[in-house]
């Protein structure tokens, strides 16, 4: 057998292992439930991705925490919040928010609902397993399972909640009520944040909202089972988000890390807080005033870790629709501040985002 044949054989074996894992429709949790003590090789990440699992301990490096108390009624507090948010977005791309208006009981119930979904009877859960990302409700393990060079230690439950919410009957009973409530709450919070972000970069408060940045929310409920060999894998690889903005709810297990000044920094769980980060599309629109930064989730022996990410994305276009182009906002441009990026459609950008793999920013190919 020559080298080329050996490589093809190895690739075929790798594909067969991934397909066998996918065919179970049980995800990573299915492996743990089966009593696994060694992780399969498809989950083992390259050492260069794992050598700096321990986050930076520099006390100067901590994610900004911003109080949204009375930002809609007190102009002084609003101005202070806008300044802090703008600074956080320019330097970190991430911040945590407190006093955001969503009751702690609803946050806890949303986390509990995601856990209930993932821990329900396997045969019931299998009914939702799909790789058709057009579905409004889906369960799978790793969106890019067949494209990525290595698999991550997590399972995913997704719900697409447009500005016009779906019929409740279309959602799984096990999380239906809280999903409807929480999506409405997060949508309202997102509009408030887009207003503050708009003002922070010198625009009318409604500018980003009028660009339909809050039209479509995808709720992603991640389940990271306890890992028998966490030093060999990751819960989520290093990546930036391909959206306008993400609002994340995490439990108290921890594991989220943000890349800041070439060092990984932990995002510590704060009861009742939510995490906000800027996505690639908002960096594009703001002409680099707002930063989309790399982040990841490390695997742990503790668990399961539960998180709920709400992605604010472009609204869905049917085939044949005129696709909207996105580029730096004209009102932000001048001779001193020329455009940094070419225009792109969401469809073209996402095609590139999912084909490039992890690592380099998906915005680089749009740089002028």
Secondary structure, DSSP 8 states (H G I E B T S, - for coil): --HHHHHHHHHHHHHHHHHHHHHT--HHHHHHHTT--S--GGG---HHHHTT-S----TT----EEE-TTTTT-HHHHHHHHHHHHHHHHHTSEEEEES-SS-HHHHHHHHHHHHHHHHS-HHHHHTTB---TT-SEEEES-TTTTTSSS--S-EEEEEEEESS---GGGS-TTTHHHHHHHHHHHHHHHHHHHHHHHHHTTS-TTHHHHTTTTSEEEEEEEEE---TTGGG-EEEEEE--SSSEEEEEE-SS--EEEEETTEEEE----TT-EEEEE-HHHHHHTTTSS----EEEE--SS--EEEEEEEEE-----TTS---EE-S-GGG--SSS---B--EEHHHHHHHHHHH-SSS-TTGGGB-
